[in-house]
Amino acid sequence: MAEKTVRHEINLFNRKSLSLSGVKKVESFDSEEFLLETEMGYLLVKGENLHLRNLSVEAGEVAIEGKIKELGYLDQYEPGVKVKGFFGKLFK
């Protein structure tokens, strides 16, 4: 059986505008932090005055605006291995 090709891209413009593809779900967000479940694991975006500019659930695309200070993955991605949810890991 052929393995499904996943696509996950991050484009950051002048630390003010962030575009992402391969987003499965927006777990939580506020003006300082976004937690996104992506095809490659959970991604944490931190900054100031963050707001959701665009969300397309069908296409898996998200656009965030504000002052981007930090991007980081919370878990390691392993192809073919189903990642446990963030809250599933938190409440073991």
PyMOL commands that place a pseudoatom at each C-alpha (Angstrom):
pseudoatom trace, name=CA, resn=MET, resi=1, chain=A, elem=C, hetatm=0, pos=[0.000, 0.000, 0.000]
pseudoatom trace, name=CA, resn=ALA, resi=2, chain=A, elem=C, hetatm=0, pos=[1.341, 3.442, -0.918]
pseudoatom trace, name=CA, resn=GLU, resi=3, chain=A, elem=C, hetatm=0, pos=[2.123, 5.786, 1.957]
pseudoatom trace, name=CA, resn=LYS, resi=4, chain=A, elem=C, hetatm=0, pos=[0.107, 8.995, 2.008]
pseudoatom trace, name=CA, resn=THR, resi=5, chain=A, elem=C, hetatm=0, pos=[2.245, 12.037, 1.188]
pseudoatom trace, name=CA, resn=VAL, resi=6, chain=A, elem=C, hetatm=0, pos=[1.829, 14.777, 3.752]
pseudoatom trace, name=CA, resn=ARG, resi=7, chain=A, elem=C, hetatm=0, pos=[2.524, 18.421, 3.148]
pseudoatom trace, name=CA, resn=HIS, resi=8, chain=A, elem=C, hetatm=0, pos=[3.402, 20.940, 5.808]
pseudoatom trace, name=CA, resn=GLU, resi=9, chain=A, elem=C, hetatm=0, pos=[4.806, 24.360, 4.963]
pseudoatom trace, name=CA, resn=ILE, resi=10, chain=A, elem=C, hetatm=0, pos=[5.592, 27.418, 7.054]
pseudoatom trace, name=CA, resn=ASN, resi=11, chain=A, elem=C, hetatm=0, pos=[6.052, 30.881, 5.520]
pseudoatom trace, name=CA, resn=LEU, resi=12, chain=A, elem=C, hetatm=0, pos=[7.035, 33.763, 7.788]
pseudoatom trace, name=CA, resn=PHE, resi=13, chain=A, elem=C, hetatm=0, pos=[7.049, 37.305, 6.389]
pseudoatom trace, name=CA, resn=ASN, resi=14, chain=A, elem=C, hetatm=0, pos=[8.980, 39.975, 8.345]
pseudoatom trace, name=CA, resn=ARG, resi=15, chain=A, elem=C, hetatm=0, pos=[7.952, 38.295, 11.625]
pseudoatom trace, name=CA, resn=LYS, resi=16, chain=A, elem=C, hetatm=0, pos=[4.508, 39.876, 11.161]
pseudoatom trace, name=CA, resn=SER, resi=17, chain=A, elem=C, hetatm=0, pos=[2.597, 37.418, 8.999]
pseudoatom trace, name=CA, resn=LEU, resi=18, chain=A, elem=C, hetatm=0, pos=[2.688, 33.618, 9.220]
pseudoatom trace, name=CA, resn=SER, resi=19, chain=A, elem=C, hetatm=0, pos=[1.090, 31.239, 6.707]
pseudoatom trace, name=CA, resn=LEU, resi=20, chain=A, elem=C, hetatm=0, pos=[0.882, 27.509, 7.373]
pseudoatom trace, name=CA, resn=SER, resi=21, chain=A, elem=C, hetatm=0, pos=[-0.320, 24.496, 5.424]
pseudoatom trace, name=CA, resn=GLY, resi=22, chain=A, elem=C, hetatm=0, pos=[-0.818, 20.959, 6.681]
pseudoatom trace, name=CA, resn=VAL, resi=23, chain=A, elem=C, hetatm=0, pos=[-2.772, 22.117, 9.735]
pseudoatom trace, name=CA, resn=LYS, resi=24, chain=A, elem=C, hetatm=0, pos=[-5.196, 19.501, 11.057]
pseudoatom trace, name=CA, resn=LYS, resi=25, chain=A, elem=C, hetatm=0, pos=[-6.679, 21.444, 13.947]
pseudoatom trace, name=CA, resn=VAL, resi=26, chain=A, elem=C, hetatm=0, pos=[-6.346, 24.652, 15.942]
pseudoatom trace, name=CA, resn=GLU, resi=27, chain=A, elem=C, hetatm=0, pos=[-6.217, 23.351, 19.537]
pseudoatom trace, name=CA, resn=SER, resi=28, chain=A, elem=C, hetatm=0, pos=[-6.205, 26.749, 21.253]
pseudoatom trace, name=CA, resn=PHE, resi=29, chain=A, elem=C, hetatm=0, pos=[-5.265, 30.362, 20.683]
pseudoatom trace, name=CA, resn=ASP, resi=30, chain=A, elem=C, hetatm=0, pos=[-5.171, 33.784, 22.256]
pseudoatom trace, name=CA, resn=SER, resi=31, chain=A, elem=C, hetatm=0, pos=[-3.325, 37.052, 21.573]
pseudoatom trace, name=CA, resn=GLU, resi=32, chain=A, elem=C, hetatm=0, pos=[0.010, 35.604, 22.771]
pseudoatom trace, name=CA, resn=GLU, resi=33, chain=A, elem=C, hetatm=0, pos=[-0.049, 31.923, 21.768]
pseudoatom trace, name=CA, resn=PHE, resi=34, chain=A, elem=C, hetatm=0, pos=[-1.436, 29.516, 19.170]
pseudoatom trace, name=CA, resn=LEU, resi=35, chain=A, elem=C, hetatm=0, pos=[-1.324, 25.727, 19.526]
pseudoatom trace, name=CA, resn=LEU, resi=36, chain=A, elem=C, hetatm=0, pos=[-1.803, 23.965, 16.193]
pseudoatom trace, name=CA, resn=GLU, resi=37, chain=A, elem=C, hetatm=0, pos=[-1.932, 20.271, 15.350]
pseudoatom trace, name=CA, resn=THR, resi=38, chain=A, elem=C, hetatm=0, pos=[-0.096, 19.849, 12.041]
pseudoatom trace, name=CA, resn=GLU, resi=39, chain=A, elem=C, hetatm=0, pos=[0.811, 16.930, 9.791]
pseudoatom trace, name=CA, resn=MET, resi=40, chain=A, elem=C, hetatm=0, pos=[4.268, 16.976, 11.420]
pseudoatom trace, name=CA, resn=GLY, resi=41, chain=A, elem=C, hetatm=0, pos=[3.239, 17.303, 15.079]
pseudoatom trace, name=CA, resn=TYR, resi=42, chain=A, elem=C, hetatm=0, pos=[2.047, 20.011, 17.432]
pseudoatom trace, name=CA, resn=LEU, resi=43, chain=A, elem=C, hetatm=0, pos=[3.337, 23.492, 16.655]
pseudoatom trace, name=CA, resn=LEU, resi=44, chain=A, elem=C, hetatm=0, pos=[3.390, 26.285, 19.224]
pseudoatom trace, name=CA, resn=VAL, resi=45, chain=A, elem=C, hetatm=0, pos=[3.447, 29.871, 17.931]
pseudoatom trace, name=CA, resn=LYS, resi=46, chain=A, elem=C, hetatm=0, pos=[4.212, 32.615, 20.461]
pseudoatom trace, name=CA, resn=GLY, resi=47, chain=A, elem=C, hetatm=0, pos=[4.130, 36.361, 20.037]
pseudoatom trace, name=CA, resn=GLU, resi=48, chain=A, elem=C, hetatm=0, pos=[2.279, 39.581, 20.744]
pseudoatom trace, name=CA, resn=ASN, resi=49, chain=A, elem=C, hetatm=0, pos=[-1.062, 40.815, 19.431]
pseudoatom trace, name=CA, resn=LEU, resi=50, chain=A, elem=C, hetatm=0, pos=[-1.571, 37.581, 17.496]
pseudoatom trace, name=CA, resn=HIS, resi=51, chain=A, elem=C, hetatm=0, pos=[-4.817, 37.113, 15.619]
pseudoatom trace, name=CA, resn=LEU, resi=52, chain=A, elem=C, hetatm=0, pos=[-6.206, 34.629, 13.143]
pseudoatom trace, name=CA, resn=ARG, resi=53, chain=A, elem=C, hetatm=0, pos=[-6.300, 36.208, 9.709]
pseudoatom trace, name=CA, resn=ASN, resi=54, chain=A, elem=C, hetatm=0, pos=[-7.461, 33.182, 7.730]
pseudoatom trace, name=CA, resn=LEU, resi=55, chain=A, elem=C, hetatm=0, pos=[-8.585, 29.624, 8.498]
pseudoatom trace, name=CA, resn=SER, resi=56, chain=A, elem=C, hetatm=0, pos=[-9.447, 27.014, 5.894]
pseudoatom trace, name=CA, resn=VAL, resi=57, chain=A, elem=C, hetatm=0, pos=[-10.156, 23.701, 7.609]
pseudoatom trace, name=CA, resn=GLU, resi=58, chain=A, elem=C, hetatm=0, pos=[-10.788, 21.880, 4.321]
pseudoatom trace, name=CA, resn=ALA, resi=59, chain=A, elem=C, hetatm=0, pos=[-7.434, 22.954, 2.844]
pseudoatom trace, name=CA, resn=GLY, resi=60, chain=A, elem=C, hetatm=0, pos=[-5.563, 22.738, 6.166]
pseudoatom trace, name=CA, resn=GLU, resi=61, chain=A, elem=C, hetatm=0, pos=[-4.369, 26.333, 5.882]
pseudoatom trace, name=CA, resn=VAL, resi=62, chain=A, elem=C, hetatm=0, pos=[-3.986, 28.931, 8.631]
pseudoatom trace, name=CA, resn=ALA, resi=63, chain=A, elem=C, hetatm=0, pos=[-2.736, 32.520, 8.507]
pseudoatom trace, name=CA, resn=ILE, resi=64, chain=A, elem=C, hetatm=0, pos=[-1.719, 34.387, 11.660]
pseudoatom trace, name=CA, resn=GLU, resi=65, chain=A, elem=C, hetatm=0, pos=[-0.783, 38.054, 12.005]
pseudoatom trace, name=CA, resn=GLY, resi=66, chain=A, elem=C, hetatm=0, pos=[0.954, 39.890, 14.827]
pseudoatom trace, name=CA, resn=LYS, resi=67, chain=A, elem=C, hetatm=0, pos=[4.492, 40.051, 16.188]
pseudoatom trace, name=CA, resn=ILE, resi=68, chain=A, elem=C, hetatm=0, pos=[5.841, 36.482, 15.882]
pseudoatom trace, name=CA, resn=LYS, resi=69, chain=A, elem=C, hetatm=0, pos=[8.477, 35.758, 18.534]
pseudoatom trace, name=CA, resn=GLU, resi=70, chain=A, elem=C, hetatm=0, pos=[8.787, 31.975, 18.602]
pseudoatom trace, name=CA, resn=LEU, resi=71, chain=A, elem=C, hetatm=0, pos=[7.897, 28.826, 16.648]
pseudoatom trace, name=CA, resn=GLY, resi=72, chain=A, elem=C, hetatm=0, pos=[8.455, 25.376, 18.111]
pseudoatom trace, name=CA, resn=TYR, resi=73, chain=A, elem=C, hetatm=0, pos=[7.283, 21.790, 17.833]
pseudoatom trace, name=CA, resn=LEU, resi=74, chain=A, elem=C, hetatm=0, pos=[6.162, 20.088, 21.044]
pseudoatom trace, name=CA, resn=ASP, resi=75, chain=A, elem=C, hetatm=0, pos=[6.785, 16.500, 19.965]
pseudoatom trace, name=CA, resn=GLN, resi=76, chain=A, elem=C, hetatm=0, pos=[8.912, 14.555, 17.538]
pseudoatom trace, name=CA, resn=TYR, resi=77, chain=A, elem=C, hetatm=0, pos=[7.353, 13.511, 14.260]
pseudoatom trace, name=CA, resn=GLU, resi=78, chain=A, elem=C, hetatm=0, pos=[7.819, 9.941, 13.094]
pseudoatom trace, name=CA, resn=PRO, resi=79, chain=A, elem=C, hetatm=0, pos=[6.417, 9.047, 9.647]
pseudoatom trace, name=CA, resn=GLY, resi=80, chain=A, elem=C, hetatm=0, pos=[3.724, 6.365, 9.810]
pseudoatom trace, name=CA, resn=VAL, resi=81, chain=A, elem=C, hetatm=0, pos=[3.279, 6.642, 13.589]
pseudoatom trace, name=CA, resn=LYS, resi=82, chain=A, elem=C, hetatm=0, pos=[0.029, 8.159, 14.820]
pseudoatom trace, name=CA, resn=VAL, resi=83, chain=A, elem=C, hetatm=0, pos=[0.796, 11.038, 17.182]
pseudoatom trace, name=CA, resn=LYS, resi=84, chain=A, elem=C, hetatm=0, pos=[-1.109, 11.077, 20.471]
pseudoatom trace, name=CA, resn=GLY, resi=85, chain=A, elem=C, hetatm=0, pos=[-3.098, 14.207, 21.054]
pseudoatom trace, name=CA, resn=PHE, resi=86, chain=A, elem=C, hetatm=0, pos=[-1.616, 17.001, 23.125]
pseudoatom trace, name=CA, resn=PHE, resi=87, chain=A, elem=C, hetatm=0, pos=[-4.152, 16.497, 25.892]
pseudoatom trace, name=CA, resn=GLY, resi=88, chain=A, elem=C, hetatm=0, pos=[-3.686, 12.708, 25.730]
pseudoatom trace, name=CA, resn=LYS, resi=89, chain=A, elem=C, hetatm=0, pos=[0.001, 13.189, 26.520]
pseudoatom trace, name=CA, resn=LEU, resi=90, chain=A, elem=C, hetatm=0, pos=[-0.779, 15.727, 29.193]
pseudoatom trace, name=CA, resn=PHE, resi=91, chain=A, elem=C, hetatm=0, pos=[-3.226, 13.453, 31.074]
pseudoatom trace, name=CA, resn=LYS, resi=92, chain=A, elem=C, hetatm=0, pos=[-1.403, 10.088, 30.900]
for i in range(1, 92): cmd.bond("trace and resi %d" % i, "trace and resi %d" % (i + 1))
show_as sticks, trace
zoom trace
